[in-house]
Amino acid sequence: MILPELFDTHVHLDDPRFQDDRKEVIQKLPEQGITRVINVGADRKSSQASIRLAEEHDFIYASVGIHPHDSKDMTEDDLRQFAEDSEKYNKVIAIGEIGLDYHYDNSPREIQQLWFERQLQLAKELNLPAILHIREAFGDAETIMRKVGKVKNGVVHCFGGSVDFADFCIKYGYHIGVGGVLTFSNAKKLVEVVKHVPLEKILLETDCPYMAPTPHRGERNEPAYVRFVAQKLAELLEKNVENIAKTTYQNALEVFGL
């Protein structure tokens, strides 16, 4: 069986859960039909690890940024480093993941807001796509996104907002990132969103090692499992999986300038 090529736009292969078999997982991806992935930075350390992985593998790209969980520790030096990295390394293709997360409040909300705005502004200045993480903070996120203005390109990863928020994001230059949650039985809001927005505005992702799709829910997620997301999206939109794979792959190429 020839598998359609898929682009997993959000992975964390530097995570310690891949410590024992990272090399094997990565080596198998092309034969599993996963021919491009973006390893997403979440803090200074993981951003540097993402760059190393991207430099070592042709089909891996990197993003650099500070996740809202860790924004309490962010400094101006981090911003300078990310700007330098984006200039120095061609494989750094986005700023992220950045945003707001009010579910855990691991950093004070006003600090999250400050560094979300600063990093989003950096992406705009560098003319790079932004990878956003927005959880239970849609109103404040919209305020900041409006303040910074339209971006050239970006994605709201692991999208958890409403149809109205999806429409706003698309208007401001963002795509909708869809992962394993789509396969969950309680994903009614996300199902509504993917049926509403154009397929040309959807990107596929796993967010591995987190949020594994059914039938692997509760296990370590892997880029290969993005196939289950594509299959579920095909089922919901009443399209064949090859069409889903081809369209979302092209979407990702355009968003990230590849």
Summary of the structure (lengths in Angstrom):
residues: 258
radius of gyration: 16.8
end to end distance: 27.4
largest distance: 51.4
contacts: 919
relative contact order: 0.15
helix: 50%
strand: 18%
